[in-house]
Amino acid sequence: MAKIDLRKEAKDRPCQVNVPDICCRNTETTVLAHKPSGKKAVKADDKDACWACFTCHKWLDEDWALVTTKDVRNRIFDTAIKRTQRVLMAEGKL
């Protein structure tokens, strides 16, 4: 199977993060959001990423600490990663 560009696959996809009262549900803003690698200035691998709209991506990167804990943020991220991977598997791309 040919390697797919997960960043390009994010274009116009529904957000898989869906943070209540945060998600804008605007598929035009969807990007591949990477889970923090735990190392400064090191971006996680694309396999540790999910489709996120602009507002959910901003929340994952910056605003989560205002309303929740790192553990909750990580669980939300992990769930979104699994959702993204399930869609790609159903399409035969992963």
Secondary structure, DSSP 8 states (H G I E B T S, - for coil): -----HHHHTTT---S---TTT----GGG-EEEE---SSTT----GGGEEEE-HHHHHIIIIIGGGTS-HHHHHHHHHHHHHHHHHHHHHTT--
